């Protein structure tokens, strides 16, 4: 097995940060925005697919999202997907259209969104730690195969841990910023 490549590990950890940014974009702090529904998946045609593959999302009003479902048989699945996404939204079916009124952000709703943000942050940390684990396993395999000395393995593990710590701090900073934004009245 080859030695761990720090650039590759860093790229994969950055991917976890990018995914977190994308998930945070779906947490609304003010007005309705189509990215709010980016994380919604719909059970349709025997598969789980993103909402944007079964309908068109738009914002007809500042506090309303609408989903024009392309296939009328998927309307109930879209409604269920939005309801079960953990965003605290209650969609209303109107023919082939699903309207999603955006509730006023109460203190309780802000706290709920902050918890959702925290769970997204924890998932990103888990992804980063998984990348670290793969890097550590590669270092141990390289030592076992004779490609690395014990000192090289320890140095590689230290470098991987420093990289991991750096990305965990970035996740914590992003989470703190998002929670402050959410809690701002």
Backbone as a printed PyTorch tensor [residue, N CA C, xyz], in Angstrom:
tensor([[[  0.8540,  -1.1840,   0.0000],
         [  0.0000,   0.0000,   0.0000],
         [  0.8910,   1.2360,   0.0000]],

        [[  0.4960,   2.2500,  -0.7110],
         [  1.2650,   3.4900,  -0.8020],
         [  1.1050,   4.3200,   0.4610]],

        [[  2.0750,   5.1820,   0.6580],
         [  2.0310,   6.0830,   1.8110],
         [  0.8880,   7.0750,   1.6410]],

        [[  0.3600,   7.5940,   2.7470],
         [ -0.7380,   8.5560,   2.6410],
         [ -0.2840,   9.8390,   1.9520]],

        [[ -1.1190,  10.3550,   1.0790],
         [ -0.8270,  11.5820,   0.3630],
         [ -1.5590,  12.7230,   1.0760]],

        [[ -0.8150,  13.6180,   1.7150],
         [ -1.4350,  14.7020,   2.4850],
         [ -2.2800,  15.6170,   1.6130]],

        [[ -1.8550,  15.8550,   0.3810],
         [ -2.6430,  16.7180,  -0.5210],
         [ -3.9990,  16.0810,  -0.8150]],

        [[ -3.9880,  14.7710,  -1.0280],
         [ -5.2440,  14.0670,  -1.2870],
         [ -6.1370,  14.1010,  -0.0510]],

        [[ -5.5520,  13.8640,   1.1180],
         [ -6.3380,  13.9050,   2.3510],
         [ -6.9160,  15.2990,   2.5790]],

        [[ -6.1080,  16.3230,   2.3090],
         [ -6.5860,  17.6930,   2.4890],
         [ -7.7270,  18.0030,   1.5130]],

        [[ -7.6020,  17.5060,   0.2930],
         [ -8.6570,  17.7070,  -0.7040],
         [ -9.9550,  17.0550,  -0.2440]],

        [[ -9.8670,  15.8560,   0.3160],
         [-11.0610,  15.1590,   0.7930],
         [-11.6640,  15.8630,   2.0060]],

        [[-10.8170,  16.3920,   2.8850],
         [-11.3260,  17.1370,   4.0420],
         [-11.9870,  18.4400,   3.5870]],

        [[-11.4100,  19.0760,   2.5770],
         [-12.0060,  20.2860,   2.0250],
         [-13.3680,  19.9690,   1.4170]],

        [[-13.4960,  18.7860,   0.8410],
         [-14.7810,  18.3540,   0.3050],
         [-15.8440,  18.2750,   1.3970]],

        [[-15.4390,  17.8260,   2.5890],
         [-16.3780,  17.7880,   3.7220],
         [-16.8010,  19.2030,   4.1030]],

        [[-15.8560,  20.1580,   4.0690],
         [-16.1890,  21.5610,   4.3640],
         [-17.1360,  22.1300,   3.3040]],

        [[-16.8730,  21.8060,   2.0430],
         [-17.7400,  22.2900,   0.9650],
         [-19.1550,  21.7400,   1.1140]],

        [[-19.2610,  20.4670,   1.4870],
         [-20.5800,  19.8720,   1.7080],
         [-21.2890,  20.5730,   2.8680]],

        [[-20.5370,  20.9260,   3.9000],
         [-21.1250,  21.6300,   5.0400],
         [-21.6290,  23.0080,   4.6200]],

        [[-20.8590,  23.7200,   3.8020],
         [-21.3060,  25.0250,   3.3000],
         [-22.6180,  24.8760,   2.5300]],

        [[-22.6970,  23.8280,   1.7270],
         [-23.9080,  23.5770,   0.9390],
         [-25.0950,  23.3050,   1.8560]],

        [[-24.8770,  22.5090,   2.9040],
         [-25.9660,  22.2110,   3.8370],
         [-26.3690,  23.4580,   4.6140]],

        [[-25.3890,  24.2730,   4.9990],
         [-25.7000,  25.5090,   5.7190],
         [-26.5000,  26.4630,   4.8450]],

        [[-26.2640,  26.4370,   3.5370],
         [-27.0160,  27.3140,   2.6360],
         [-28.5030,  26.9770,   2.6740]],

        [[-28.8150,  25.7280,   2.9920],
         [-30.2080,  25.3160,   3.0700],
         [-30.8930,  25.7270,   4.3580]],

        [[-30.1300,  26.2060,   5.3370],
         [-30.7360,  26.6760,   6.5860],
         [-31.0270,  28.1550,   6.4360]],

        [[-32.2740,  28.4750,   6.4180],
         [-32.6720,  29.8500,   6.1700],
         [-32.5720,  30.6770,   7.4420]],

        [[-32.2150,  31.9060,   7.2630],
         [-32.1400,  32.8180,   8.4030],
         [-33.0350,  34.0280,   8.2150]],

        [[-33.6340,  34.1630,   7.0690],
         [-34.4800,  35.3320,   6.8310],
         [-35.5470,  35.0280,   5.8100]],

        [[-35.2410,  35.3110,   4.5700],
         [-36.2210,  35.1630,   3.4970],
         [-36.1690,  33.7740,   2.8710]],

        [[-37.2040,  33.4920,   2.1070],
         [-37.2580,  32.2210,   1.3750],
         [-36.2090,  32.2390,   0.2670]],

        [[-35.5640,  31.1250,   0.0810],
         [-34.5700,  30.9820,  -0.9770],
         [-34.6180,  29.5350,  -1.4530]],

        [[-34.4700,  29.3340,  -2.7540],
         [-34.6050,  27.9850,  -3.2980],
         [-33.5770,  27.0190,  -2.7190]],

        [[-32.4240,  27.5020,  -2.2620],
         [-31.4140,  26.6160,  -1.6890],
         [-31.8840,  26.0040,  -0.3750]],

        [[-32.9490,  26.5430,   0.1910],
         [-33.5170,  25.9970,   1.4210],
         [-33.9220,  24.5410,   1.2290]],

        [[-34.3460,  24.1860,   0.0320],
         [-34.8250,  22.8310,  -0.2400],
         [-33.7780,  21.9520,  -0.9280]],

        [[-32.5270,  22.4170,  -0.9940],
         [-31.4820,  21.6310,  -1.6580],
         [-31.2320,  20.2820,  -0.9980]],

        [[-31.4190,  20.1880,   0.2980],
         [-31.1230,  18.9370,   1.0080],
         [-32.3010,  17.9690,   1.0170]],

        [[-33.4280,  18.3650,   0.4420],
         [-34.6260,  17.5220,   0.4480],
         [-34.4810,  16.4190,  -0.5970]],

        [[-34.7680,  15.1910,  -0.1580],
         [-34.7920,  14.0670,  -1.0950],
         [-36.2070,  13.5160,  -1.1420]],

        [[-36.5590,  12.9710,  -2.2920],
         [-37.9130,  12.4740,  -2.5380],
         [-37.8220,  11.0040,  -2.9510]],

        [[-38.6780,  10.1820,  -2.3450],
         [-38.7740,   8.7720,  -2.7400],
         [-39.7000,   8.7080,  -3.9500]],

        [[-39.1190,   8.4520,  -5.1050],
         [-39.8960,   8.4600,  -6.3390],
         [-39.3510,   7.4180,  -7.2970]],

        [[-40.2350,   6.7280,  -7.9760],
         [-39.8530,   5.7090,  -8.9510],
         [-38.9410,   4.6530,  -8.3310]],

        [[-39.1490,   4.3610,  -7.0600],
         [-38.3710,   3.3260,  -6.3890],
         [-36.9720,   3.7480,  -5.9870]],

        [[-36.6900,   5.0430,  -6.0440],
         [-35.3550,   5.5280,  -5.6810],
         [-35.4710,   6.8410,  -4.9150]],

        [[-34.4200,   7.1610,  -4.1940],
         [-34.3610,   8.4290,  -3.4800],
         [-33.6060,   9.4210,  -4.3640]],

        [[-34.2430,  10.5420,  -4.6730],
         [-33.6090,  11.5140,  -5.5630],
         [-33.7990,  12.9300,  -5.0290]],

        [[-32.8970,  13.8340,  -5.4080],
         [-33.0350,  15.2260,  -4.9690],
         [-34.3360,  15.8380,  -5.4920]],

        [[-34.8580,  16.7670,  -4.7320],
         [-36.1200,  17.4240,  -5.0840],
         [-36.0530,  18.0580,  -6.4670]],

        [[-34.9080,  18.6430,  -6.8280],
         [-34.8170,  19.3410,  -8.1090],
         [-34.8610,  18.4000,  -9.3170]],

        [[-34.9060,  17.0710,  -9.0710],
         [-35.0370,  16.1220, -10.1740],
         [-36.4820,  15.6670, -10.3920]],

        [[-37.3870,  16.1470,  -9.5340],
         [-38.8040,  15.8040,  -9.7230],
         [-39.6860,  17.0320,  -9.8860]],

        [[-39.0960,  18.2190,  -9.7290],
         [-39.8790,  19.4380,  -9.8710],
         [-39.0160,  20.6750,  -9.8840]],

        [[-39.6550,  21.8080, -10.1850],
         [-38.9830,  23.0970, -10.2370],
         [-39.3130,  23.8930,  -8.9890]],

        [[-38.2750,  24.3660,  -8.2970],
         [-38.4620,  25.1480,  -7.0840],
         [-38.3410,  26.6280,  -7.4430]],

        [[-39.2710,  27.4300,  -6.9160],
         [-39.2150,  28.8730,  -7.1540],
         [-39.6690,  29.6150,  -5.9010]],

        [[-39.4320,  30.9160,  -5.8940],
         [-39.8540,  31.7640,  -4.7690],
         [-40.7970,  32.8380,  -5.2920]],

        [[-42.0940,  32.5480,  -5.3140],
         [-43.0400,  33.5300,  -5.8370],
         [-43.2410,  34.7240,  -4.8990]],

        [[-42.9860,  34.5230,  -3.6100],
         [-43.1390,  35.5840,  -2.6120],
         [-41.9580,  35.5010,  -1.6470]],

        [[-41.6770,  36.5650,  -0.9260],
         [-40.5440,  36.5470,   0.0050],
         [-40.6450,  35.4850,   1.1000]],

        [[-41.8480,  35.0890,   1.4640],
         [-42.0190,  34.1090,   2.5330],
         [-42.7050,  32.8300,   2.0330]],

        [[-42.5150,  32.5240,   0.7470],
         [-43.1710,  31.3500,   0.1730],
         [-42.2570,  30.7130,  -0.8680]],

        [[-42.1590,  29.4050,  -0.8060],
         [-41.5000,  28.6290,  -1.8470],
         [-42.5760,  27.8250,  -2.5550]],

        [[-42.3810,  27.5600,  -3.8200],
         [-43.3170,  26.6940,  -4.5200],
         [-42.5260,  25.6660,  -5.3160]],

        [[-43.0790,  24.4670,  -5.3780],
         [-42.4640,  23.3850,  -6.1350],
         [-43.4740,  22.9420,  -7.1760]],

        [[-43.1480,  23.1590,  -8.4460],
         [-43.9880,  22.6890,  -9.5480],
         [-43.5300,  21.2670,  -9.8600]],

        [[-44.3310,  20.2810,  -9.4560],
         [-43.9770,  18.8750,  -9.6350],
         [-44.2830,  18.4750, -11.0720]],

        [[-43.3170,  17.8610, -11.7370],
         [-43.4700,  17.5270, -13.1440],
         [-44.4300,  16.3700, -13.3650]],

        [[-44.4190,  15.3930, -12.4780],
         [-45.3000,  14.2340, -12.5990],
         [-46.2730,  14.2580, -11.4230]],

        [[-47.5550,  14.3940, -11.7150],
         [-48.5580,  14.5500, -10.6500],
         [-48.5660,  13.3880,  -9.6620]],

        [[-48.0800,  12.2210, -10.0800],
         [-48.0560,  11.0780,  -9.1660],
         [-47.0050,  11.2620,  -8.0650]],

        [[-46.1120,  12.2260,  -8.2290],
         [-45.0600,  12.4650,  -7.2360],
         [-45.4060,  13.5640,  -6.2360]],

        [[-46.5650,  14.1680,  -6.3460],
         [-46.9080,  15.2960,  -5.4830],
         [-46.8690,  14.8950,  -4.0100]],

        [[-47.4760,  13.7740,  -3.6670],
         [-47.4930,  13.3130,  -2.2690],
         [-46.0700,  12.9860,  -1.7890]],

        [[-45.2570,  12.4060,  -2.6730],
         [-43.8760,  12.0750,  -2.3080],
         [-43.0630,  13.3450,  -2.0450]],

        [[-43.3000,  14.3870,  -2.8420],
         [-42.6150,  15.6650,  -2.6360],
         [-43.0340,  16.2830,  -1.3090]],

        [[-44.3420,  16.2590,  -1.0560],
         [-44.8360,  16.7960,   0.2080],
         [-44.2070,  16.0540,   1.3870]],

        [[-44.1610,  14.7380,   1.2950],
         [-43.5900,  13.9190,   2.3700],
         [-42.0940,  14.1960,   2.5160]],

        [[-41.3820,  14.3270,   1.4130],
         [-39.9460,  14.6040,   1.4560],
         [-39.6350,  15.9280,   2.1410]],

        [[-40.4210,  16.9640,   1.8360],
         [-40.2200,  18.2770,   2.4610],
         [-40.5500,  18.2040,   3.9460]],

        [[-41.6340,  17.5300,   4.2660],
         [-42.0570,  17.4210,   5.6650],
         [-41.0260,  16.6470,   6.4990]],

        [[-40.4260,  15.6060,   5.9110],
         [-39.4920,  14.7490,   6.6360],
         [-38.0410,  15.2150,   6.5690]],

        [[-37.7760,  16.3460,   5.9310],
         [-36.3980,  16.8210,   5.7600],
         [-35.8060,  17.4080,   7.0330]],

        [[-36.6180,  17.5850,   8.0580],
         [-36.1020,  18.1340,   9.3140],
         [-35.9280,  19.6380,   9.2820]],

        [[-36.5780,  20.2990,   8.3440],
         [-36.4500,  21.7520,   8.2300],
         [-37.5810,  22.4820,   8.9490]],

        [[-38.5390,  21.7360,   9.4730],
         [-39.6530,  22.3560,  10.1860],
         [-40.6230,  23.0830,   9.2710]],

        [[-40.7350,  22.6310,   8.0400],
         [-41.6280,  23.2700,   7.0730],
         [-42.8520,  22.3920,   6.8620]],

        [[-44.0030,  23.0320,   6.6500],
         [-45.2580,  22.3240,   6.4200],
         [-45.7870,  22.6540,   5.0320]],

        [[-45.4900,  21.8030,   4.0540],
         [-45.9520,  22.0660,   2.6860],
         [-47.4540,  21.8870,   2.5420]],

        [[-48.0120,  22.6080,   1.5680],
         [-49.4380,  22.5460,   1.2690],
         [-49.5750,  22.1680,  -0.2040]],

        [[-50.3470,  21.1170,  -0.4740],
         [-50.5380,  20.6540,  -1.8470],
         [-51.6310,  21.4730,  -2.4990]],

        [[-51.3500,  21.9370,  -3.7310],
         [-52.3100,  22.7090,  -4.5030],
         [-52.2440,  22.1940,  -5.9470]],

        [[-52.9170,  21.0790,  -6.2090],
         [-52.8640,  20.4510,  -7.5300],
         [-51.5030,  19.8190,  -7.7480]],

        [[-50.8270,  20.2080,  -8.8360],
         [-49.4810,  19.7060,  -9.1120],
         [-48.4240,  20.6110,  -8.4890]],

        [[-48.8770,  21.5840,  -7.7290],
         [-47.9820,  22.5490,  -7.0850],
         [-47.9420,  22.2520,  -5.5900]],

        [[-46.7550,  22.3200,  -5.0150],
         [-46.6050,  22.1990,  -3.5680],
         [-46.0990,  23.5450,  -3.0770]],

        [[-46.8910,  24.1860,  -2.2550],
         [-46.5070,  25.4860,  -1.6980],
         [-45.9270,  25.2680,  -0.3100]],

        [[-44.8340,  25.9740,  -0.0430],
         [-44.1550,  25.8290,   1.2420],
         [-44.0770,  27.2010,   1.8980]],

        [[-45.0310,  27.5000,   2.7970],
         [-44.9440,  28.7840,   3.5020],
         [-43.7750,  28.7530,   4.4850]],

        [[-43.0340,  29.8410,   4.5130],
         [-41.8850,  29.9390,   5.4050],
         [-42.3540,  30.6200,   6.6900]],

        [[-42.3140,  29.8970,   7.8060],
         [-42.8070,  30.4900,   9.0520],
         [-41.8820,  31.6000,   9.5560]],

        [[-42.4660,  32.5030,  10.3070],
         [-41.6810,  33.5500,  10.9600],
         [-40.7110,  32.8660,  11.9200]],

        [[-39.5080,  33.3840,  11.9900],
         [-38.5230,  32.7720,  12.8730],
         [-38.7750,  33.1940,  14.3190]],

        [[-39.3400,  32.2860,  15.0880],
         [-39.5240,  32.5330,  16.5150],
         [-38.2570,  32.0930,  17.2390]],

        [[-38.1710,  32.4040,  18.5120],
         [-37.0060,  31.9920,  19.2980],
         [-36.8840,  30.4670,  19.2990]],

        [[-38.0310,  29.7920,  19.4130],
         [-38.0300,  28.3240,  19.4090],
         [-37.5320,  27.7930,  18.0690]],

        [[-37.9990,  28.3920,  16.9820],
         [-37.5910,  27.9730,  15.6360],
         [-36.1010,  28.2340,  15.4180]],

        [[-35.6130,  29.3560,  15.9230],
         [-34.1770,  29.6610,  15.8070],
         [-33.3490,  28.6100,  16.5320]],

        [[-33.7890,  28.2220,  17.7360],
         [-33.0760,  27.2010,  18.5030],
         [-33.0890,  25.8630,  17.7620]],

        [[-34.2300,  25.5540,  17.1340],
         [-34.3460,  24.3210,  16.3650],
         [-33.3830,  24.3330,  15.1730]],

        [[-33.3170,  25.4570,  14.4660],
         [-32.3880,  25.5670,  13.3330],
         [-30.9350,  25.4970,  13.7920]],

        [[-30.6390,  26.0510,  14.9570],
         [-29.2800,  25.9810,  15.5010],
         [-28.9010,  24.5250,  15.7820]],

        [[-29.8580,  23.7300,  16.2470],
         [-29.6000,  22.3060,  16.4910],
         [-29.3520,  21.5710,  15.1720]],

        [[-30.1260,  21.9170,  14.1520],
         [-29.9250,  21.3020,  12.8380],
         [-28.5310,  21.6570,  12.3180]],

        [[-28.1300,  22.9180,  12.4850],
         [-26.7910,  23.3440,  12.0610],
         [-25.7180,  22.5620,  12.8160]],

        [[-25.9370,  22.3570,  14.1160],
         [-24.9740,  21.6030,  14.9220],
         [-24.8590,  20.1650,  14.4240]],

        [[-25.9840,  19.5650,  14.0330],
         [-25.9130,  18.1850,  13.5280],
         [-25.1730,  18.1450,  12.1900]],

        [[-25.3720,  19.1600,  11.3380],
         [-24.6210,  19.2350,  10.0860],
         [-23.1280,  19.3640,  10.3800]],

        [[-22.7830,  20.1860,  11.3650],
         [-21.3820,  20.3590,  11.7470],
         [-20.7860,  19.0620,  12.2580]],

        [[-21.5400,  18.3270,  13.0600],
         [-21.0450,  17.0540,  13.5850],
         [-20.8370,  16.0450,  12.4630]],

        [[-21.7380,  16.0320,  11.4870],
         [-21.5700,  15.1350,  10.3330],
         [-20.3040,  15.4790,   9.5440]],

        [[-20.0030,  16.7650,   9.4100],
         [-18.7850,  17.1790,   8.7160],
         [-17.5490,  16.7270,   9.4850]],

        [[-17.5950,  16.8480,  10.8150],
         [-16.4610,  16.3900,  11.6360],
         [-16.2620,  14.8870,  11.5020]],

        [[-17.3600,  14.1500,  11.4510],
         [-17.2710,  12.6970,  11.2790],
         [-16.6190,  12.3720,   9.9380]],

        [[-17.0130,  13.0910,   8.8860],
         [-16.4190,  12.8710,   7.5600],
         [-14.9220,  13.1600,   7.5840]],

        [[-14.5390,  14.2330,   8.2690],
         [-13.1180,  14.5930,   8.3650],
         [-12.3580,  13.5220,   9.1420]],

        [[-12.9520,  13.0350,  10.2200],
         [-12.2810,  11.9830,  11.0090],
         [-12.1770,  10.6830,  10.2180]],

        [[-13.1420,  10.4050,   9.3740],
         [-13.0490,   9.2140,   8.5200],
         [-11.8890,   9.3370,   7.5430]],

        [[-11.6900,  10.5350,   7.0000],
         [-10.5520,  10.7640,   6.1100],
         [ -9.2520,  10.5460,   6.8840]],

        [[ -9.2150,  11.0600,   8.1250],
         [ -8.0240,  10.8670,   8.9720],
         [ -7.7710,   9.3750,   9.1750]],

        [[ -8.8240,   8.6360,   9.4890],
         [ -8.6720,   7.1950,   9.7390],
         [ -8.0910,   6.4930,   8.5150]],

        [[ -8.5730,   6.8460,   7.3270],
         [ -8.0390,   6.2350,   6.1060],
         [ -6.5590,   6.5760,   5.9340]],

        [[ -6.1910,   7.8230,   6.2190],
         [ -4.7860,   8.2220,   6.1220],
         [ -3.9090,   7.4750,   7.1120]],

        [[ -4.4060,   7.3230,   8.3320],
         [ -3.6540,   6.5850,   9.3570],
         [ -3.5060,   5.1180,   8.9530]],

        [[ -4.5730,   4.5360,   8.4180],
         [ -4.5130,   3.1420,   7.9690],
         [ -3.4970,   2.9790,   6.8430]],

        [[ -3.4550,   3.9440,   5.9260],
         [ -2.4830,   3.8940,   4.8360],
         [ -1.0600,   3.9560,   5.3790]],

        [[ -0.8290,   4.8090,   6.3790],
         [  0.5070,   4.9250,   6.9780],
         [  0.9030,   3.6080,   7.6420]],

        [[ -0.0110,   2.9890,   8.3640],
         [  0.2890,   1.7130,   9.0270],
         [  0.5540,   0.6200,   8.0030]],

        [[ -0.2180,   0.6010,   6.9190],
         [ -0.0080,  -0.3980,   5.8660],
         [  1.3330,  -0.1880,   5.1760]],

        [[  1.6980,   1.0730,   4.9630],
         [  2.9820,   1.3660,   4.3210],
         [  4.1310,   0.9010,   5.1980]],

        [[  3.9900,   1.0740,   6.5210],
         [  5.0320,   0.6040,   7.4370],
         [  5.0950,  -0.9280,   7.4090]],

        [[  3.9480,  -1.5540,   7.4090],
         [  3.8750,  -3.0170,   7.4110],
         [  4.4890,  -3.5980,   6.1350]],

        [[  4.2760,  -2.9020,   5.0030],
         [  4.8110,  -3.3610,   3.7220],
         [  6.2970,  -3.0510,   3.5600]],

        [[  6.8580,  -2.2980,   4.4950],
         [  8.2730,  -1.9570,   4.4280],
         [  8.5590,  -0.6720,   3.6670]],

        [[  7.5090,   0.0550,   3.2380],
         [  7.7020,   1.3060,   2.5120],
         [  8.0140,   2.4620,   3.4590]],

        [[  7.6740,   2.3030,   4.7130],
         [  7.8240,   3.3550,   5.7280],
         [  8.5660,   2.7750,   6.9200]],

        [[  9.3780,   3.6000,   7.5420],
         [  9.9530,   3.2000,   8.8310],
         [  8.9570,   3.6110,   9.9140]],

        [[  9.1930,   3.1730,  11.1340],
         [  8.2990,   3.5360,  12.2310],
         [  8.3010,   5.0480,  12.4290]],

        [[  9.4890,   5.6840,  12.3020],
         [  9.5730,   7.1420,  12.4510],
         [  8.7920,   7.8600,  11.3560]],

        [[  8.8790,   7.3380,  10.1180],
         [  8.1200,   7.9380,   9.0160],
         [  6.6200,   7.8270,   9.2650]],

        [[  6.1930,   6.6670,   9.7650],
         [  4.7720,   6.4730,  10.0560],
         [  4.3150,   7.4550,  11.1270]],

        [[  5.0970,   7.5910,  12.1860],
         [  4.7190,   8.5090,  13.2720],
         [  4.6660,   9.9480,  12.7650]],

        [[  5.6260,  10.3370,  11.9170],
         [  5.6140,  11.6950,  11.3550],
         [  4.3770,  11.8970,  10.4880]],

        [[  4.0730,  10.8980,   9.6590],
         [  2.8810,  10.9850,   8.7980],
         [  1.6200,  11.0790,   9.6540]],

        [[  1.5270,  10.2890,  10.7090],
         [  0.3630,  10.3360,  11.5850],
         [  0.2430,  11.6930,  12.2680]],

        [[  1.3810,  12.2710,  12.6810],
         [  1.3530,  13.6130,  13.2910],
         [  0.8560,  14.6480,  12.2860]],

        [[  1.3490,  14.5660,  11.0440],
         [  0.9220,  15.5110,  10.0060],
         [ -0.5720,  15.3580,   9.7090]],

        [[ -1.0340,  14.1200,   9.6540],
         [ -2.4520,  13.8660,   9.3890],
         [ -3.2970,  14.4130,  10.5370]],

        [[ -2.8390,  14.2170,  11.7800],
         [ -3.6020,  14.7060,  12.9300],
         [ -3.6470,  16.2360,  12.9380]],

        [[ -2.5350,  16.8870,  12.5980],
         [ -2.5220,  18.3550,  12.5350],
         [ -3.5030,  18.8570,  11.4710]],

        [[ -3.5080,  18.1970,  10.3270],
         [ -4.4300,  18.5600,   9.2530],
         [ -5.8840,  18.3800,   9.7150]],

        [[ -6.1370,  17.2650,  10.3830],
         [ -7.4840,  16.9950,  10.9030],
         [ -7.8990,  18.0670,  11.9000]],

        [[ -7.0170,  18.3820,  12.8380],
         [ -7.3240,  19.3950,  13.8490],
         [ -7.6420,  20.7360,  13.1960]],

        [[ -6.8820,  21.0920,  12.1590],
         [ -7.0950,  22.3420,  11.4400],
         [ -8.4980,  22.3760,  10.8210]],

        [[ -8.9100,  21.2750,  10.1960],
         [-10.2250,  21.2440,   9.5490],
         [-11.3580,  21.1740,  10.5670]],

        [[-11.1400,  20.5310,  11.6940],
         [-12.1720,  20.5020,  12.7370],
         [-12.3860,  21.9150,  13.2800]],

        [[-11.2980,  22.6770,  13.4250],
         [-11.4140,  24.0690,  13.8760],
         [-12.1980,  24.8840,  12.8480]],

        [[-11.9500,  24.6530,  11.5590],
         [-12.6920,  25.3630,  10.5120],
         [-14.1810,  25.0440,  10.5860]],

        [[-14.5190,  23.7810,  10.8450],
         [-15.9260,  23.3910,  10.9880],
         [-16.5430,  24.1190,  12.1740]],

        [[-15.8110,  24.1410,  13.2930],
         [-16.3200,  24.8190,  14.4930],
         [-16.5500,  26.3050,  14.2290]],

        [[-15.6400,  26.9400,  13.4840],
         [-15.7880,  28.3640,  13.1610],
         [-17.0160,  28.5870,  12.2710]],

        [[-17.1700,  27.7390,  11.2490],
         [-18.3240,  27.8710,  10.3560],
         [-19.6240,  27.6570,  11.1280]],

        [[-19.6340,  26.6810,  12.0210],
         [-20.8210,  26.3910,  12.8160],
         [-21.1510,  27.5600,  13.7320]],

        [[-20.1420,  28.1220,  14.3550],
         [-20.3590,  29.2560,  15.2560],
         [-20.9430,  30.4490,  14.4960]],

        [[-20.3870,  30.7350,  13.3240],
         [-20.8990,  31.8340,  12.5000],
         [-22.3590,  31.5900,  12.1030]],

        [[-22.6650,  30.3660,  11.6830],
         [-24.0290,  30.0610,  11.2430],
         [-25.0040,  30.1350,  12.4120]],

        [[-24.5900,  29.6480,  13.5820],
         [-25.4840,  29.7130,  14.7370],
         [-25.7160,  31.1590,  15.1690]],

        [[-24.6890,  31.9890,  15.1050],
         [-24.8760,  33.4150,  15.4130],
         [-25.8330,  34.0590,  14.4170]],

        [[-25.6730,  33.7170,  13.1500],
         [-26.5520,  34.2580,  12.1010],
         [-27.9960,  33.8110,  12.3480]],

        [[-28.1750,  32.5730,  12.7320],
         [-29.5220,  32.0430,  12.9840],
         [-30.1560,  32.7300,  14.1850]],

        [[-29.3920,  32.9290,  15.2500],
         [-29.9350,  33.4640,  16.4920],
         [-30.1260,  34.9920,  16.4490]],

        [[-29.5850,  35.6270,  15.4220],
         [-29.7150,  37.0730,  15.2820],
         [-31.1630,  37.4350,  14.9680]],

        [[-31.7010,  38.3770,  15.7300],
         [-33.1040,  38.7610,  15.5510],
         [-33.2420,  39.8460,  14.5140]]])
